[in-house]
Amino acid sequence: MFLRRFARPSSLKMMSAAAAIVGQKVGPEVVPNSREVLIGLYTKTLNIITRVPEDEGYRKSMESLTRQRLAVCESEKDVENIEKQIGKVDELIEEAKFEYKVLDKLLEWDPWGVNDDYISEEMQNGIEIPKPAPVHSRPLPEDFFATLKAAANVKSVKDEDKDEDTDEDESTIPASS
């Protein structure tokens, strides 16, 4: 019974497949000059990220992370010290390659701006979807700020009425001693 259960062809195939998997290496490839590769990838990323608008959150976070990691790679000569500070070098190389590819695609797609001549062709329930608002609107006119200052300096009629009502209320209330 014992041998029949484990000596079946399907069981033998599963056991040989499991043995084949155990013998294979798992994880990212080992790069012999990983420090230099990382420095090169981070430098390329910093060069290309300058094409993203400065006020975008993606650029700010990606640039600061890349600069911090590049500084660690340049200051430390030993790969083990780099791994202690920022993580496994082989995984960092994979991440840096992926981020570079993502950044390249983002620059190709340009999600930060909308062309002025863009016309929406999409319809939803027979109604055209309006085109998105421009990314960078024009500055507000100076007379707007003058109106704001004037409105802040002038008390509204309601505020004046409230002040008069509180004065009358205080005069009618007898003082307690």
Secondary structure in CASP SS format (residue, H / E / C, confidence):
PFRMAT SS
TARGET T0000
AUTHOR 0000-0000-0000
METHOD secondary structure of the structure
MODEL  1
M C 1.00
F H 1.00
L H 1.00
R H 1.00
R H 1.00
F H 1.00
A C 1.00
R C 1.00
P H 1.00
S H 1.00
S H 1.00
L H 1.00
K H 1.00
M H 1.00
M H 1.00
S H 1.00
A H 1.00
A H 1.00
A H 1.00
A H 1.00
I H 1.00
V H 1.00
G H 1.00
Q C 1.00
K C 1.00
V C 1.00
G C 1.00
P C 1.00
E C 1.00
V C 1.00
V C 1.00
P C 1.00
N C 1.00
S H 1.00
R H 1.00
E H 1.00
V H 1.00
L H 1.00
I H 1.00
G H 1.00
L H 1.00
Y H 1.00
T H 1.00
K H 1.00
T H 1.00
L H 1.00
N H 1.00
I H 1.00
I H 1.00
T H 1.00
R H 1.00
V C 1.00
P C 1.00
E C 1.00
D C 1.00
E C 1.00
G H 1.00
Y H 1.00
R H 1.00
K H 1.00
S H 1.00
M H 1.00
E H 1.00
S H 1.00
L H 1.00
T H 1.00
R H 1.00
Q H 1.00
R H 1.00
L H 1.00
A H 1.00
V H 1.00
C H 1.00
E H 1.00
S H 1.00
E C 1.00
K C 1.00
D C 1.00
V H 1.00
E H 1.00
N H 1.00
I H 1.00
E H 1.00
K H 1.00
Q H 1.00
I H 1.00
G C 1.00
K C 1.00
V H 1.00
D H 1.00
E H 1.00
L H 1.00
I H 1.00
E H 1.00
E H 1.00
A H 1.00
K H 1.00
F H 1.00
E H 1.00
Y H 1.00
K H 1.00
V H 1.00
L H 1.00
D H 1.00
K H 1.00
L H 1.00
L H 1.00
E H 1.00
W H 1.00
D C 1.00
P C 1.00
W C 1.00
G C 1.00
V C 1.00
N C 1.00
D C 1.00
D C 1.00
Y C 1.00
I C 1.00
S C 1.00
E C 1.00
E C 1.00
M E 1.00
Q E 1.00
N C 1.00
G C 1.00
I E 1.00
E E 1.00
I C 1.00
P C 1.00
K C 1.00
P C 1.00
A C 1.00
P C 1.00
V C 1.00
H C 1.00
S C 1.00
R C 1.00
P C 1.00
L C 1.00
P C 1.00
E H 1.00
D H 1.00
F H 1.00
F H 1.00
A H 1.00
T H 1.00
L H 1.00
K H 1.00
A H 1.00
A H 1.00
A H 1.00
N H 1.00
V C 1.00
K C 1.00
S C 1.00
V H 1.00
K H 1.00
D H 1.00
E H 1.00
D H 1.00
K H 1.00
D H 1.00
E H 1.00
D H 1.00
T H 1.00
D H 1.00
E H 1.00
D H 1.00
E H 1.00
S H 1.00
T H 1.00
I C 1.00
P C 1.00
A C 1.00
S C 1.00
S C 1.00
END
